[in-house]
Structure formats: structure tokens, C-alpha cells
Amino acid sequence: MSRLSTGEGATSARRAGVAITSAADRRLTTGPPRRRPNVYTSTTNAVITRRDFLATGVAATALVSACRQQERAPATTPALPAAEPPGVPQVLVVDAGAPFAGYLVEVLAVEGVLGIARADGRLAVPASLARVQAVAVHGSTISDAWLTALDAFVQRGGALVGIDAPRGLLARFGIVVTDAGVSQGDDLRDVPVTLAFAGPEAPGARVVVRSSAWVTAAGAVVDASLEAAPGHAAAPALVRVERGSGRATFWSFDVAKNIACLRQGHPGWVDRERDGAAGVRAIDAMVGWLQPPTLAHADADLLARAVVDGLSASSDRAGPLMRADHFPGGAPSVLVPTSDAHGVGAGVIDGLVQRLEAAGGSLSIYYAPPGSSPWRRRARRWRWAAGDLPLVGRAAYSAAAPPSPRLVTDWRRRGHEFAPHPDVDRGLAEGLAAAWRRFDEDGYGTGHVTTRTHKVLWRGWAETARAQRAIGVRMNLDAYAVGPAMRAADGAWGHGHINGSGLPSRFVDPSGTVIDSYQQATQIVDEQWLGAFGGPEGLSGADAGALAARLVASSAGGPPVAWCAQFHADGFAADPFRASQSVALLEGTLAACRRLRIPVLAAAQWLAFLDARRATAIVERHWNTATRTLTCTIDVGRVAGTLGVLVPATLGGTGIAAARIDGAQATLDERVIDGRPWARCLVAAGRHQLEITYGVTSFIATNFKT
């Protein structure tokens, strides 16, 4: 964020050289404590003389070019993932003229649904309809042939989900529309209404798009209703109908667009200052819909999983729906630690890196280089190059100076990320271009795949994401839980998910076009929490660390959440008290991750896992209704470690009797998502044969573990 900025020279030297009480904390300010090849340390910040420096200038100039060529790109930009993975379709998304039908595919992919294919409801019915397990129809423009085919599909045992569906399809399942039309998704509410799921303790979710009014026939079950004005009955919003051997569920509103709006705000409120804090940020378009008391409740994810529940309701005819787990290696969550660094010296950043390594994790550093004149920057590059020369290397290192390209390369080699922190005050395109050009000129490379914008300034509904994608960025962390909008009317502060989601999803523009860049929210923010930072919540470091630990611990047995935390490097380079508060928040968060075995991943590593997960495909699938056995060939993307493959723990009232992977008996464990049990097996990257047989009365059998 903006106010945590530092300069170069005397100010940064003072901050980099401040004494902190413990030996561990002193590592943050004195430079790298251990020797590494080609990395020179100096606990005294030794200064090379002007005469010696000029004597090495010619040789250093030659080395600058070589170092920049060697270390230009930090990583290879991942290949663009396929919109729909190849292979045998499990789920067919029928686009019936709804702008957000493509985003519905994204919603399902975030929830790990494998084998998604698309069809146009205005064209002929494809032969693939006979092979799929479930169908989602999105929109109201569909042919009569499709209506007949979908009716028959459900009667044969398929699962159908209708979103903003055509009247003709609704009528076949006993639902009558009583208002002017079905498709009213373009009309957004200024104040959300609550969708209440059936059940005494069922959670609610925000609905911000307009809904159709329905009357349902006998036999239909209302699984969720929208709140009504006093004196009026609640309106059906999610209706379930059993038909033949199958089931159909229908949503009275465009749930895909609703999820998009919860995540990205009201398209009509963009580029307007609305939260009372200076600068237009992503959160400004959410004010009015944002409800601080319920931020811990990821209602966009709840809606998405309700859609998946409808698709997974297929009978013995179609077999179980397969999904990919949300996190690597069967972990309950992930933590993505980040550090915005504004001109901070190399010693401070290296100390942070070492703290993350001590916890078995990696760090994303978003760096804003100090403002310097051209001659000073040129001299600094000579100094960096001189660090590789005999005799002068040790003297050329300064913990207070910006990190050298070689040190940055060493961080990246060890799994950390070092990317620009662009300032877009004077224009989005101009700011991005300037940040990338500066990184290139300083030898830090240009192939950066994640970023956070300085001050988290935002343009349009998704213009920042589109502009960043154009230069290679595929994950943005600007959905930032900070500011007056986080405070409830009673003065209590909300913590959790400002975008209604604990999971990264790709952005979508107002036309419904998906942008290949993920929105990863930042939920743990030091400048919001810490009183030492001037944060409005005024917490001590210990209390902030305990709060972070509670949030992270809620992932164990709870809804899937990827936590992202901001630990400004500036805080560790400040006065001893502020530095100690920053340390307490960081260590409290990391301790919770160690205790719960939650991976600590740099944002680029998290993105790589998401790409591998999305690339996972069902190559071949066969369901034997007589033996109730699923035989499947699955290609797992290039995931580091293992990926969990999920199937329903029960099907047709019976549990899993046997499971084999590549011919060997598999060990399954139980994964509960929103109260529903799934069976999970862990598989490595590559092609695998899975065989799952249902037929016992309970989930746990001799080859299972809990």
C-alpha cells in the first residue's frame, strides 16, 4: 500500500541498520548471515573506495550485460490453460444465450469439476449428451429439440441444473413463471437480499441480481428461498424436482453472474470513490453489498458448491462425478505469504526470505525500486557487477542497497518470487510499462506472472486484470481487505473474504468473457491490523498473530480457503517496536501453518498448482451399472507432489467397497466439503488408471483410512 514507502540513501540505510532485540530479528537488518556462492556478505556494510570502484568500472560494465542476459527472466510463463480440458465429458454446459455461460464453466472449474464440455442450445443436440453424467443449462434461448432431449436425459437418470432457464423447460418440470420474464440478470440490486437454504442451521448467501417469481407444482422441493418483504412469503430460488430416475434443480436467478458480481463488485459502481478511503480500489465497487459481520462466510463459494451438488446428484445410471481437490497433497488449505517492499534494502528482504525458509515456505516479494537518478542507477549496476569480481566482491555488497540481480536469482532458485509492485497513479498502461521496463533495466527480468498494484488502485470492473494479462501476469492480489468498509455499524471489524470467496477464480469482464488471470484475495493485512502501522484496528503484534492463526485454523474441517497474507518488508526495516510487531504477526501466522501442515507457497507456486489442476483431464471413463464400478483413465497435470481426486463417498445409498490405482489397492480418506463427504485418493502427475467400486453400506471399509 502507498503509505509504506521508503527512499534510498540515508533513510534506507538507517532503516536497514536499525538494531532489533533478538538474534533472529537482527538477521533482518544486517544482510545475509550465511555465505553463498557469488553472494557477498558484510555485517559492517563496508564501502568500496571511489578510486577502487572506478578502477573496476570497465570490467563491471561488461559484466552487467552478461548478468542481465543470464538472469533476465525469473521463470517461464506458464502455457495458457485450456478453457475446457480435453477428454471424455462428465458435465455438459449448454449455452442458451446467457452472457455468463462461459463464466459458469469457470465456476465449476474452481470447484474442481473435471471433464467439462460446452454446447450451444440453439444448435443441434450433440451425440455427447448420451455420455455425460450431468448437464447445466444457462439461459433461455434453446430449441425444442433440446427441451425434449433434456427431459429424456433426466428421466433416464441424469442430473440437470437449470440457471435462468427457459420457460418451456421449467414448465416440463412443473414450474410456472409469474413475472414478465425469466432472464433479468442484467438488473442488479443496490442492496443484496439473502438466499436461505432449507434447514434450521443452513447458511445464507447474498443475492445481488434480480430473480424471477415462480409457482411450483406439487412434488417440487424448495431447497432455498429468497427473503421477502414483511407480510410476504419467501420466493422460491432453488427448486428440486425428481423425474423418472433422475433429478433436475433450477435457479430462479443467474447464479453465475451473481458469483461474478460478489467477487468483482457492482459494474455500475466502478471507478468511483465509495469506501471513504483515498484512492479507487477494488473494494469500492463492493461497498453496499459488503457485509462486515459475515466476511468469514464465503457465500460466493457456497453458491458455487450448491451448483456442483446439483450436478453430482446423478443416479446409478451415470455413476459418480469426479472432481480435483482444491489444494496440493491433501492439504486442508494453503498460505500465500507476500511482502510489498518499497525501496527496502537487500538485507531486510533476505532476512524475511530466511524466516519463510525456516518455516518450510516461500515468499512473494513485490518490489518498488527506490527513486534514483539515472547516474545513481547506473553506478548501482556497476556495483552489482563488481560483486562478481575477485577482491572487490565483499566490499561491493551493501545490505541497505537494493538487491542485486544475482541475489534475486538466488532467491528465485530457492523457490521465492521477486516481481514488480507497479505504481499506476498516472495511468494504468503507463504505470505497468514503467514498472516492467525498470525491472528489465535493473536486471530483474520481465517474465513476471503475479503482482499486487501499489496502493491496490483498480480500474474498471476488470480493466486492471486485462492490462496486466497483456504483459504476462496471470494472478492479481489487489482484492485487499483494508479500509473503513471492513467495519460494521456496531464498530466491530470484519475479517475474511471481501469478495465472498476463499478460492482464486479467473476474472470476467462485463460481457461475460473470461480473462486468463486469477483473482486471489489478500485477507491478512498488516497495515489494517497492526497499531504499530497506524492500522485502524490497532492490534498488537501478538493479537494480530493470534487472529491470523484463528483464521488459518478455521480451514481445518471447514470450507476450502486459500489464505493470502501481506507482511510489508517496510515494517521489518522500521524502528525496533514496529519491527517486533511485524515479526509477531508473521511468526503467529507461520506457526499456525506448521501446526496444521498447511503449505506456505509463493503466489507463482500457487498459480503453477492451479494450472496443473485445471489441466487435469479425464481421458477415458466407463461406468458399469451392473457391477457399480467406475473405470477411468485420468491425466494429472504437472503438479509438484500429488493431487487429490475426489468421488462421492456414497452413491445410491451405498459406499465405496474397493478402490485401485494403476492396479494396486488405493488408500482413500474422507474429504468433507460443506457437510457432504467425498472420498479422496492422492495421485502424482501423469496418466493413471482408477477403479472405484460402490457396494457397501458405509463409507469406511478395510482399505480406507480416516
N, C-alpha and C positions, 0 to 999 in steps of 0.2 A: 504494500500500500504506500501511498505517497509520502506521508509524513515521516516515514522511517528511512530517510535518505542521509547519506554521508558524503563528504568530499574527500579529495585526495590531499596528500601533503601532511601538514602539521596535525590537522583534525583526525585523519585516519590513523596517523602514527600514534597519537595519544590513545585512540580507542583500541588500536591493536596492541598497545604495550601496557594496558592497564593491568594491575595485579588483581587476581581473584584468589579467594581464600584457599581452596583445595588444590591439590596437585593435579587432579583430573581437570579442574577448571582452568588451571594455568596452561594446559595444553591448547586451549582455545585461543590463546593470545601470544604465544611465543614461537609459533611456527611448527613445522613438522618435527615431532620428537624423535623419530627413528629414521635411520639412514636408508635411502632407497637409491637404486642406480640412477644417475643423472639428475637427482634431486638434491639440492644443496641446502643444508640447514644452518641456521645461525641464531643462537639464543640471544646474541647481543646485537642483532641487526647490523652487522659490520658493513661499513660503507666503502666501496671501492673509490680510490682517489680519481680526480678528474684526469690526471696525466695517464694513469694506468688504463682508465676507461677509454680515452681517446686512442691509446696505442692498440687497443683491441678492436677498434671500430670497423676497420676494413674486413677483418675476419668475421666479425659479428654480422655485418651486413650480408655477407654471403650465406651465413648460416640461417638468417631469418627466412630467406626464401625457401631453403631446404626444409626447415621445420614446418612452415606453413603448408607446403605441399604434402608433407608426411602426415600432418595432423589436421588437415582441413575439415574432414567430415567426422563427427563423433560416432555415427552409426549409419548403417544403410537404412534408408526409408523403407518401411515395410510395404509389400505389394498391396495394391488396392484389393480389399476382400470382396469376394463375390456378393452381390446383393442377395442372391438365393443360392445356397450351396448345391452342387451337383449331386446326382444320385436319385434314389427312389423316394418319391414324395411321401411324407406322412400326412402333411397338412396342406390343403389347397386353399389359398386366399383368393376369393373371387372378387375382382374389382367390378362393382356395379355402379361405376360413375362417381365414386366418392373420392375427393381430392386426397384424403389421408389414407387411402388403401395401402400405398407403399409404406407409410409410416406404421401401419398395423403390422406389416412384416417385421419392421424394426422392433416393435414392442414384443413380439413373440420371440425374436432372436435374443433380445436382452434376457428373457426368461429361459433361454437355453433350448427352445424347441428346435429339433433337428428336422431336416428334410422338408423345408417349406418351398412350395411352388406357387406360381401365380397363374390365374386365368382371367379372361375378360368375359364378364357376364353378358356382354352384348353380342358375343360371337358364339360359334357352335360349342356344344358341350364336349370337352376333350375326353379321350378314352381313359386318361389317367384318373378320372373320377372313380372308376371301378376299383382302383388300387389303394386309394388314400384312406386313412383312418378317420379323418375329421376335415370339415370344411368350415371356413369363415367367410360369410358374405358381407361385404361392406358397401353400402349404397343402395339406391332404389331403382336403378335403371338396369333391368335384367329381362331376358327373353322368356317367353312362355315355355320353351324347351328346357331352360334351366330350372324353372319353377317345378316342372314335372319331375325332372331328374333329381332335384334336391329332396323333394317329397319322398321319392322312392328310396333315395340314399338313406334317409333316416329310418324308414320302415324296415330296411334290411339290417339295421343295427349300427349305422354310422352316427357320429356326433356332429351336430350343426350348431354354429354360432352365427346369429344374425345381428349386425350392427347398423342401426339406422336403415333397417331392411325395407324392401318394397312391400306395399300393401298387399299385393297378391300372395306373397309368401307368408306374411303374417296371418292372412285370412285362412290359409290352409291349416294353420295350427290354432285357430280359434281366437285370434287377437284382432280386435276391431279398433281402428284409429278414429278418434273422435274429434281431432282438431283439423286445422286446414291442411296439414301435410306432414309427412314423415321427416324429410330432410330439412332440419332447421339448424344445422350445426354451425352455420355462419353467424348466428346470433349469439353473442356472449353476454353473460350476466356480469353486472358490476359487483355484485355480492354473491358469493357461492352459496348453494344450498347443499344440504347434507344427504348423501346416499347412505341409508341404513340397511345393512344386511340383516336377514332374518336370524333370529336367535337372541336370547337375553343378554349375552355378553359380546355379541358380534360388533366389530369396529365400524365406524362410519368413514366416509371419504367425501372430499369436496367435489362438487359438480359445478362447472363454470359455463358449460354450453347449454343451450336450450334443449328441452326434451319434448317429445310427443306425448299426447294424452291417449291412454289406452283403456279399453274394456276387455277383460279376458273371460273366456268361456270356462265352463265347469271342467275340472280336471287339470287346469293350468296352475302351477305353483309359483307364487311371487317370492323370489329369493332376495330381492332388495327393492326398497321403495324410496322415493324422494320425499323429503319433508314438505309439508303442506302449510298453507296459511291457517291461522286459528279458525276452527269451525269447519275445516275441510278435511276430507280423507286424504291420506298419503297416496301419491301417484305411483302405480307400478313402474319400475325401472328395469328390472331384470326378471324375466319370466321364463320358467322351465316347463316344457311340455314333453311327456313321454309319448312316443308314436311308434307302433309296431315294436321292433326290437331295439330301437334307438332313442335318442334324445335330442331335442332342439332347445337352445336357450337364446333369448332375444333381449337386446339392449334398446331402451327407448331413446337413447341419445348416442351421439358419435363419441364413443369411449376412447377411440384412438386420438381424436383431436383434443379431447378433454385432457388426456395424459400429456400431450404436447404442450398445451397451454399451462398446465400446472408446472411443467418443467421450465418453460421459457417465458411465462408471463402473458399478459394480455397484448395481442398485436397492436391494439389501438392505444396502448399506454407507452409505447417505446419512445426513446429519445426525449423523455420528459423527466424532470427532477420531481420525484414524488415521495421520497422517504425522509426528507428533512436533513440529509447529509449532502455535502457538496459533491458535485460530480454525478453524471448519469451512469449508473451501473446496472447490471442485470437485475438486481433486486428491485429496482424502481418499478419495473413493469409487473412486479408481483404484489406490490402494496395494494391492499384492498381485498386480495384473495389470500394473502399470507395470514396465518392464524398462529401466533407465537405459542399459545398453550398446547397446540397439537403438533409442533415441529418434530417431536420424537416419532410421530406416526407417519410413515412413508405411504401416503394414500395413493399416489400415482402407481406405486408398485402393487398396492393392494388391488387396484382396478385391473392391472395387467395380469396378475395371478388369477383373478376371477375369470378373465377371458380364457386363460390356459385351463382352468378347471373345467370349463365347458367343453373344450376340445379334448380333454382327457377322459371324458365320460363315455367313450365308446365301449361297446359290449364285447362279448367273446367273438363276435364275427370279425372285428377288425384287429383285435389284440391291443397290447399296451402302447401308450405314447412314450417315446424315448426323448430324453432331454439331456443336455450337458449341464453339469454342476456350475455354480456361479464362481467358484474360487479354485485355485490350484491345489492339488494334493489332498482334497477332502478337508481343507481348512475351513473354519467357521466364518472367516472374514479376511480382509487384508487391510493393512495400513499403508497409505501412500504419504510419506513424510516429504515436505517441501520446505525450501528456505529461500525467500526473496532476499537478495543481497544487493545493497545499494552502495557500490564503491568500496565494499569492505575488503580488508587485506587478506592475502592468501593464508596467513596463519590462522585467522579466525575460522575461515571456511574449512581448512584442513582439520582443525580441531573438531568441528561439527561432523565431518566425514568420519573421523575416527570414533566418535561416540556412536554413530549409526553402525559402524562395523563391529564395535564391541557388543552390540545388541543383535548381531547377525543380519543387519538390514542394509539398505541402500537409500540414498538421498537424491532428490531432485533439487538442484540449485538453479534459481532463475536470477541471472546476474545482470545488473545495470552498471556498466563500467563508469568510473568517475569522470566527470567532465575535465578534459585536459586540452591544452593547446596542441596543434599538430606536431610541433617540435618535441614537446614532452612525451607524446605517444611514440614518436619515432625513437627517441632516446630509450624509452622503456623497452621497445622491441629489441634494440641493440643489447640492452642489459640482459634480457631473456636469452638471446643468442649467446652472449658471453658466458652465460651459466654453463654452457657445454664445453667451454674451453679449459684446458689444463691450467692450474694455478689460480685462475681468477673466478672459477665457478662458485666457490663458497662465498666469496665476497660479493658476488653479484646477486645473491638471494636476499630478499627483504620480506619479512613476514607482513609488513604494513602495506606493501605494494600489491597491485592486482596479481592474480595467479598467472604464471607463465603458461603458454600452450603445452609445454611438456608436462607440467604438473597437472593440468586439466586432462591431458591424455591419460596420465596415470590414474586419476580418479575414474575416468570412464572405463579404463581397463578393469578396474576393480568393481564395476557394476553401477557406479553413480552416474548421474546425469548433470550436465552443465549446459544450460540453454539461455537464450536472451529473455530479458524482462522488459518488453518494449514499452516505450512511452508514446502514447498516441494523442497527447494533448493537442497537438497541432494538426491532427488528421490521422485517420486510421491507416490508409495506404502508405502515407509518408512516414509515419512512426514505425510501422513494421519494416519498411525498406531500410530505414536508417539503422534500426537495431541489428538487422541481419547483415548489413554492409559493415557496420562497426565490428561485429564479431568476426567476420571474414578478414577484415584488415588486421585485427589483432591476433589472427592465427587460431581462433577458436572453432572455425568451421561454419558451415551453413546448413547442414542436414539435420535440423532440429525437429522433433516430432511432437513435443508437448511444450506448453508455455502457460504463463499467467501474465496478464497485462498489468503494467504499472498503474496503481490506483484502481485496478479492476474496472476501468472505464469500458463501456459497452456501446455498440452502435446497432441500431435496428433490432429486429427480432432475432436475426441470426447473421447479420452482416459481418460482425467480427469473426464468427466461426468461418464464414465463407472466405473472407480475405486471408485469414491465417491458413486455411486449407490450400489456398492458391500458392503458398510458399512452403508447403510440406507439412504443416502442423496438423496432427490428427487427434489431439486431445487438448481441450481447453479447461482451465481450472478457475474461471472467473465467477462462477456461481458461488459467492463468498458470503458466509454467514456473519455479517458485521453490520452495525448501524442501528439507528432508532427503530427500524421496522422489526427488530428482534424482540422488542419489549411489549408485553401485554398491557392492557388497560389498567390492571391492578399493580403494575410496576415490576412484575416478575419477568425474568428473561427466559426466552425460549431457546432450546438447544436441539439441534438435529438437522432436519432436511428442509432447507428453504425452497427447494424445487420439488418437494413431495416424493423424492426418490433417494434411495440409498445405493443405487446402481448407476453406472455410466451408460448412457444411451447416445446414439448419434443425433446431431441436430437436424431439424427440419425447418424449411422456410415456409412462409405463409401460403404458398401454393401447394404444399404437401410434398415437395421434393426433398428427399433425404440428403444431407450433406455428410460426406465421409469424414467426420470429425466428431469425437466423443465429448460430451459434457460430463465432466467429473466434478461434482460439487466439493467445496472445501468447508467442512463442518467444524473443525477445531482451529480456532484463530487466536493467536496470542494477543494481537492488538485489540481484540474485542474483550478478552477475558482479563488480562493482567492489569492490575492497577499501576504497576511499575511502568507500563507502556502508556499510561493515560487511558487505558481501556475503560469504557463506560461501565462494565460490570464490576471493576475494582477488586478482582480476586487476587489473593496471594498466589505465589507460585505453587505452594503445596496444595491449596484448594483447587487451583486450576488443573494440576496434575491429577488430583482425585476425581474431578469432574470428567476429565478425558478418560480416565480409567473406567469410570462407570459407563460412559457411552460405549467404549470399546467392548466392555464385558457384556453389554446388552445383546451383542451379536451371538453369544453362545446360547443356542437354543431358540433364538429369536429370528425375525425376518432377515434375509441376506442384506448386508450393508458393507460397502467398501468405504472405509474411513479415510479422509484426506486431512492432513494437518499442516498448518503453517507455523514454522519456527523461524522467525526472521533472524538472519545472521547478524543484523544490526544490533539486536538485543544482546548477543553474546560479546559484542565489541564495545558495549557501553560501560557505564560506571559499575562498580562491583555489585551494588544492590540489584540493579536491573538485570545484570548478567546472572546473578544467582536465582532470580525469579524465572528467567528463561530456562535455566538448567533444570529447575524443579518441574516445570511443565513438561519439558522434553523427557526427563527421566521417568516421571509418573506415567506418561503415555507408553513409553517403551517397555516399562516393567509389566504393564497390563498385557501387552502383546506377547512378551516372553511367557507369562503365566498361562495364557490361553493358547499358546502356539499359533499365533496369528502371524503370517508372513509380513515382513516390512519391505515393501518394494518401491523402487523409484517409479515415477509415473511412466517412463518409457518401458520399463519391465512389465508393468501392469497392462499397458497398451499391447505389448507383444503377446501376453497371455490372452487378452480379449480377441486379438486377431486369430490366434491359433484355435481358440474356442469356436469362433464364428466359422472358421474354415473346416471344422469337423463335419463330416458328411456320412450319410447312410448310403452305402454303395449297393447293397443288396439286402432285401428283407423278405422273410417268409413267415407267415403265421399259420400254424397248423391247428385248426379248430378242434380236431378230434383229440389230439394229444395235449392241446393248450400249451404249445411250445413256440416261442419266438426264436427264429434263427436269423442272425443278422451279421452282415459284414460292415464294419464301420471304419472309416479313415479318420484318425485323430490328427488334428493339425500339429504343427511343430511346437508343441508345448514343452516347456522346461519342467521336467518332473512328470507328474501324472495329472490326468483329467478325470473327474468323476462322471460316469454315465448313469443316468437315473431312469428307472422304470417304476410305475406304480407298485407299491408294496402289496396291494391286493387288486384282484381283477375278478369281477363277477362273484364277489363274496369269498374268494379263496386267495391264499397267499402263495408265495414262491416256494416250490418244492425243491428245485435244483437250479444251479447256475454254473456255467462253464465259460471260460475264456481261453480261446486257442486250444481247446480240447482238455484243459486242466480245470479241476474244480476251483471255482472262484469263491472268494470271501466277500460277502456283502455286509454293508452296515446300513443303518436306518438314517435317513435324512428327512427331517420334518420341516415342511415349508407351509407356513400359515395353517398349522394344525393338521395337515394332511401328510401321511407317511409315504415316503418314496424309498426304494431300495437303490443303493449306490454301489457300483464297483469302480475301482480305480484302474485306468489303463494308461499306458505310455503312448508317446507319439508313434504313428504308423498305422498299418492296417491290422485289424483284429477280427476274429470270429467270436460272436457272443451267442450263447444259447441259454434262454431263460424259460423254465417250465413252471406253470402255475398248477396248484392242485392240493395244497394243504389248507387246513382251516385257520392257520395263523401265520404271521409273517416270519417268526423266528423258527428256524429249523437247525439241524445239526451243522450245516455248513455256513451258518450265519454268525455274525457277532453283533454285539450291541455296544 
